[in-house]
Amino acid sequence: VSNELLSRTVLQQAAVQISEFKLEDLLLLAWGATGCPNLQLSSALQDAMARLLQQLNLLQRPVTAWADLADQILGVLWACNFAGLLKTSTAKAAEQVLKQMGATLDGTQNAGAFEASANSEGSQLPPPKEGQEPEILLELDDRFVMLKPPGWEVHGGHTERQLWAFAQNELAGCVPILGDARHGHGFLHRLDV
């Protein structure tokens, strides 16, 4: 909204009713508020989200609704961070719920399902060589670091050499997200050196 007075009035009205908002309402408000960041409103919005997350019982929701729930949580976090007003406590509350979702979907209730590999933090990685096979370089509780050699595709089926198929084979079905095409088979980021 280009009219600052109108924008501030809408945000002030929302602040009065924020305790009645659902998570999807908070997401819309968070995005709407990025145009004119307001510390008081952002704090109230994040406190409301933290309360909702504390009251949340994932087991009362169908697993099929979890992806939308995760998108809403991440959307609020992103909008608050974009506005430069994300509180650490909000990020921690969201992290707990998202980790609980992940652990439940992975079929494990503890975060230590995977052991860290022998590679130490900060070690230098060897450069990939043509014809080389992928490698799992680091296994953490919630992520893996993999070496993707030249000629391999992450996923998509444009070549026979698929990194996600390699990961499925190596991890023998213990990481369910590898079969989830909606979420890119769990691949988060690619670092090119």
ROZAZA-353086 format. One record per atom (N, C-alpha, C): x, y, z. Coordinates in steps of 0.05 Angstrom, whole numbers, padded with zeros to 5 digits, always signed. Layout:
N
XYZ ...
//
This chain:
193
+00017-00023+00000 +00000+00000+00000 +00018+00025+00000 +00014+00043-00019 +00031+00066-00020 +00022+00088-00001 -00002+00088+00009 -00012+00108+00028 -00003+00099+00056 +00017+00113+00068 +00028+00105+00093 +00007+00106+00116 -00010+00127+00116 -00030+00130+00137 -00050+00106+00136 -00059+00099+00112 -00077+00076+00109 -00063+00050+00119 -00038+00047+00110 -00023+00023+00118 -00020+00021+00148 -00013+00042+00161 -00009+00042+00190 -00036+00037+00204 -00058+00048+00194 -00084+00044+00206 -00092+00015+00205 -00088+00002+00182 -00094-00026+00179 -00077-00043+00198 -00052-00036+00200 -00034-00051+00218 -00042-00047+00247 -00050-00023+00255 -00059-00018+00282 -00084-00034+00289 -00103-00035+00270 -00128-00050+00274 -00121-00080+00277 -00103-00090+00261 -00095-00118+00263 -00083-00124+00290 -00068-00105+00301 -00055-00109+00327 -00075-00113+00349 -00098-00101+00346 -00120-00103+00367 -00132-00131+00366 -00133-00143+00342 -00147-00169+00339 -00127-00193+00337 -00102-00188+00340 -00081-00208+00334 -00084-00234+00350 -00094-00232+00374 -00097-00256+00391 -00117-00276+00380 -00134-00267+00362 -00154-00285+00349 -00145-00296+00323 -00122-00288+00313 -00112-00296+00287 -00103-00325+00287 -00107-00339+00265 -00096-00365+00260 -00069-00361+00247 -00054-00382+00244 -00027-00380+00232 -00027-00368+00204 -00047-00377+00188 -00048-00366+00161 -00054-00336+00161 -00070-00326+00181 -00075-00297+00184 -00049-00283+00191 -00034-00295+00209 -00008-00283+00217 +00011-00281+00194 +00010-00301+00177 +00027-00300+00153 +00020-00277+00135 -00006-00273+00130 -00014-00251+00113 -00007-00224+00126 -00011-00222+00152 -00004-00197+00166 +00026-00192+00165 +00041-00213+00169 +00071-00210+00169 +00080-00199+00142 +00069-00211+00120 +00077-00202+00094 +00067-00173+00088 +00042-00167+00097 +00032-00140+00093 +00048-00119+00108 +00059-00127+00131 +00073-00108+00148 +00102-00103+00139 +00112-00119+00120 +00139-00114+00111 +00142-00087+00097 +00120-00076+00086 +00121-00051+00072 +00126-00027+00091 +00118-00029+00116 +00123-00008+00135 +00128-00022+00162 +00152-00032+00166 +00158-00047+00190 +00152-00031+00216 +00140-00045+00235 +00132-00033+00260 +00140-00052+00282 +00158-00044+00299 +00169-00062+00320 +00148-00072+00338 +00129-00055+00347 +00108-00064+00365 +00090-00085+00352 +00082-00080+00328 +00065-00099+00314 +00080-00125+00309 +00104-00123+00300 +00120-00147+00294 +00124-00164+00319 +00129-00151+00341 +00132-00165+00367 +00106-00179+00374 +00083-00165+00372 +00057-00177+00378 +00052-00201+00360 +00058-00198+00334 +00053-00219+00314 +00070-00243+00321 +00095-00239+00327 +00113-00262+00334 +00106-00275+00360 +00097-00259+00380 +00087-00271+00405 +00062-00288+00400 +00044-00278+00383 +00020-00294+00376 +00028-00320+00362 +00047-00319+00344 +00055-00343+00331 +00068-00363+00351 +00085-00352+00369 +00097-00370+00389 +00076-00383+00406 +00055-00369+00414 +00033-00380+00430 +00019-00403+00414 +00013-00397+00388 +00001-00418+00372 +00018-00442+00369 +00044-00438+00366 +00062-00461+00363 +00064-00477+00389 +00063-00463+00412 +00064-00478+00438 +00039-00494+00442 +00016-00485+00432 -00009-00499+00435 -00013-00520+00414 +00003-00520+00394 +00000-00538+00371 +00005-00567+00379 -00013-00585+00372 -00009-00613+00375 -00009-00625+00347 +00015-00631+00338 +00018-00642+00310 +00002-00667+00306 +00000-00684+00326 -00013-00709+00323 -00043-00707+00319 -00054-00683+00325 -00083-00678+00320 -00088-00668+00292 -00067-00663+00277 -00070-00654+00249 -00062-00676+00231 -00075-00678+00208 -00067-00699+00189 -00039-00691+00178 -00023-00712+00174 +00004-00707+00163 +00003-00693+00136 -00018-00697+00121 -00020-00684+00095 -00022-00653+00098 -00029-00643+00121 -00031-00614+00126 -00005-00602+00136 +00014-00619+00142 +00039-00609+00154 +00055-00592+00135 +00055-00598+00109 +00070-00582+00090 +00060-00554+00089 +00034-00550+00089 +00022-00523+00089 +00029-00509+00116 +00028-00524+00138 +00035-00512+00164 +00064-00503+00164 +00082-00520+00154 +00110-00513+00152 +00114-00488+00135 +00100-00487+00112 +00102-00464+00094 +00093-00438+00108 +00072-00440+00124 +00062-00417+00139 +00082-00408+00160 +00093-00427+00175 +00113-00420+00195 +00137-00407+00182 +00147-00419+00161 +00171-00408+00147 +00165-00381+00134 +00140-00378+00125 +00132-00352+00113 +00132-00330+00133 +00122-00335+00157 +00123-00314+00178 +00151-00308+00185 +00168-00328+00189 +00196-00324+00195 +00210-00307+00174 +00205-00314+00148 +00218-00300+00126 +00209-00271+00126 +00183-00266+00129 +00173-00238+00128 +00185-00221+00151 +00185-00233+00175 +00196-00218+00198 +00226-00213+00194 +00240-00232+00184 +00268-00229+00179 +00273-00208+00157 +00257-00209+00135 +00259-00190+00114 +00255-00161+00124 +00237-00158+00143 +00232-00132+00155 +00254-00124+00175 +00272-00143+00181 +00293-00137+00200 +00284-00139+00229 +00262-00153+00234 +00251-00153+00261 +00247-00181+00273 +00259-00201+00262 +00256-00228+00272 +00269-00231+00299 +00253-00241+00318 +00263-00246+00345 +00275-00274+00347 +00296-00277+00361 +00309-00303+00365 +00290-00323+00377 +00274-00314+00396 +00255-00332+00410 +00234-00343+00390 +00226-00327+00370 +00207-00336+00350 +00220-00357+00332 +00245-00352+00324 +00259-00372+00308 +00263-00398+00323 +00269-00397+00349 +00272-00421+00365 +00246-00437+00367 +00224-00423+00372 +00198-00436+00375 +00191-00450+00349 +00196-00437+00326 +00190-00449+00300 +00209-00473+00295 +00234-00470+00302 +00253-00492+00298 +00244-00517+00313 +00234-00514+00337 +00225-00537+00353 +00203-00552+00338 +00183-00537+00329 +00160-00550+00315 +00169-00563+00289 +00186-00549+00274 +00195-00560+00248 +00212-00585+00252 +00229-00585+00273 +00245-00609+00279 +00227-00632+00288 +00206-00626+00303 +00187-00646+00312 +00173-00658+00287 +00165-00641+00268 +00153-00651+00244 +00173-00670+00229 +00197-00661+00226 +00217-00676+00211 +00222-00703+00224 +00225-00702+00251 +00231-00727+00265 +00208-00747+00263 +00184-00736+00265 +00160-00754+00262 +00158-00765+00234 +00162-00748+00214 +00161-00758+00187 +00183-00778+00181 +00206-00774+00193 +00228-00793+00189 +00225-00819+00205 +00204-00819+00223 +00199-00843+00238 +00217-00846+00262 +00229-00824+00271 +00246-00825+00294 +00239-00802+00313 +00241-00807+00339 +00234-00786+00358 +00259-00774+00370 +00282-00782+00362 +00306-00769+00372 +00321-00755+00350 +00335-00735+00357 +00349-00719+00337 +00376-00732+00329 +00385-00752+00344 +00411-00764+00339 +00409-00790+00322 +00391-00790+00303 +00387-00814+00286 +00412-00821+00269 +00427-00801+00263 +00451-00806+00246 +00476-00796+00260 +00497-00811+00257 +00522-00804+00269 +00537-00785+00250 +00552-00767+00262 +00569-00749+00246 +00591-00767+00233 +00598-00761+00209 +00619-00777+00196 +00647-00769+00207 +00666-00784+00198 +00694-00779+00208 +00705-00752+00198 +00693-00741+00177 +00703-00715+00167 +00699-00694+00189 +00721-00680+00196 +00718-00660+00216 +00709-00633+00204 +00697-00616+00221 +00688-00591+00212 +00711-00574+00202 +00707-00561+00179 +00728-00544+00169 +00749-00558+00152 +00747-00584+00148 +00767-00598+00132 +00764-00591+00103 +00785-00592+00089 +00785-00585+00060 +00774-00609+00044 +00756-00603+00026 +00744-00624+00009 +00761-00627-00016 +00764-00652-00025 +00779-00656-00050 +00762-00646-00073 +00775-00636-00094 +00760-00627-00117 +00748-00651-00131 +00724-00648-00142 +00712-00671-00157 +00727-00677-00182 +00727-00702-00190 +00741-00711-00215 +00720-00722-00234 +00725-00719-00259 +00707-00730-00280 +00706-00760-00276 +00681-00771-00277 +00677-00800-00274 +00676-00809-00246 +00679-00792-00227 +00678-00798-00198 +00649-00804-00190 +00646-00821-00170 +00620-00827-00158 +00614-00806-00137 +00589-00800-00131 +00583-00782-00109 +00591-00794-00082 +00594-00777-00063 +00601-00786-00036 +00585-00771-00015 +00578-00784+00006 +00566-00771+00029 +00590-00764+00047 +00595-00738+00049 +00618-00728+00063 +00613-00723+00093 +00588-00717+00099 +00581-00710+00127 +00552-00718+00132 +00548-00732+00154 +00521-00739+00163 +00516-00725+00190 +00495-00708+00190 +00487-00695+00215 +00458-00704+00222 +00448-00696+00245 +00421-00704+00253 +00400-00697+00232 +00403-00673+00220 +00382-00663+00203 +00390-00657+00175 +00414-00664+00167 +00423-00659+00139 +00448-00675+00133 +00453-00676+00107 +00477-00690+00096 +00492-00670+00078 +00518-00674+00076 +00533-00659+00057 +00543-00680+00037 +00537-00675+00012 +00545-00694-00009 +00562-00681-00030 +00581-00696-00041 +00597-00687-00063 +00584-00696-00089 +00577-00677-00106 +00564-00683-00132 +00586-00679-00153 +00596-00700-00164 +00616-00697-00185 +00605-00686-00211 +00622-00676-00228 +00612-00666-00254 +00598-00689-00269 +00577-00681-00284 +00563-00701-00300 +00539-00713-00285 +00536-00707-00260 +00514-00717-00244 +00493-00695-00241 +00467-00703-00243 +00445-00684-00239 +00434-00689-00211 +00425-00667-00197 +00414-00671-00170 +00389-00688-00172 +00369-00679-00187 +00345-00695-00194 +00332-00681-00217 +00316-00696-00232 +00302-00685-00255 +00301-00704-00278 +00318-00724-00279 +00315-00744-00300 +00327-00737-00327 +00344-00716-00329 +00356-00708-00354 +00381-00724-00361 +00391-00739-00341 +00414-00756-00345 +00410-00781-00328 +00425-00802-00335 +00423-00827-00319 +00435-00824-00291 +00453-00806-00289 +00467-00803-00263 +00452-00783-00246 +00435-00794-00228 +00418-00778-00210 +00428-00779-00182 +00434-00756-00170 +00445-00755-00143 +00424-00765-00123 +00398-00758-00127 +00378-00767-00108 +00375-00797-00109 +00378-00810-00132 +00377-00839-00134 +00401-00852-00119 +00424-00839-00122 +00448-00848-00107 +00443-00847-00077 +00431-00824-00068 +00426-00820-00040 +00406-00841-00030 +00385-00846-00046 +00365-00866-00038 +00378-00893-00035 +00395-00900-00053 +00409-00926-00052 +00428-00928-00028 +00443-00907-00023 +00463-00907-00001 +00449-00906+00026 +00427-00892+00028 +00414-00889+00054 +00392-00909+00059 +00388-00927+00040 +00370-00950+00043 +00343-00944+00055 +00330-00922+00046 +00303-00916+00055 +00300-00904+00082 +00322-00897+00096 +00320-00886+00123 +00316-00856+00123 +00314-00843+00100 +00309-00814+00097 +00285-00810+00079 +00261-00811+00090 +00237-00810+00073 +00235-00786+00054 +00247-00763+00061 +00243-00740+00044 +00256-00744+00017 +00274-00763+00014 +00286-00768-00012 +00265-00776-00032 +00243-00786-00023 +00221-00794-00041 +00200-00772-00045 +00205-00749-00034 +00185-00727-00035 +00192-00707-00056 +00181-00711-00080 +00187-00692-00102 +00177-00664-00097 +00155-00661-00082 +00144-00634-00076 +00165-00617-00062 +00182-00629-00047 +00202-00614-00032 +00230-00620-00043 +00232-00624-00069 +00257-00626-00082 +00274-00649-00072 +00261-00671-00062 +00275-00694-00052 +00293-00687-00029 +00288-00664-00016 +00303-00657+00008 +00329-00642+00002 +00336-00638-00023 +00360-00623-00029 +00355-00594-00024 +00372-00582-00008 +00369-00554+00000 +00386-00534-00014 +00411-00540-00018 +00429-00520-00029 +00452-00533-00043 +00462-00519-00061 +00485-00529-00077 +00507-00508-00075 +00531-00517-00068 +00553-00498-00066 +00573-00505-00088 +00578-00485-00105 +00597-00489-00127 +00622-00473-00119 +00645-00486-00121 +00670-00473-00113 +00686-00466-00138 
//
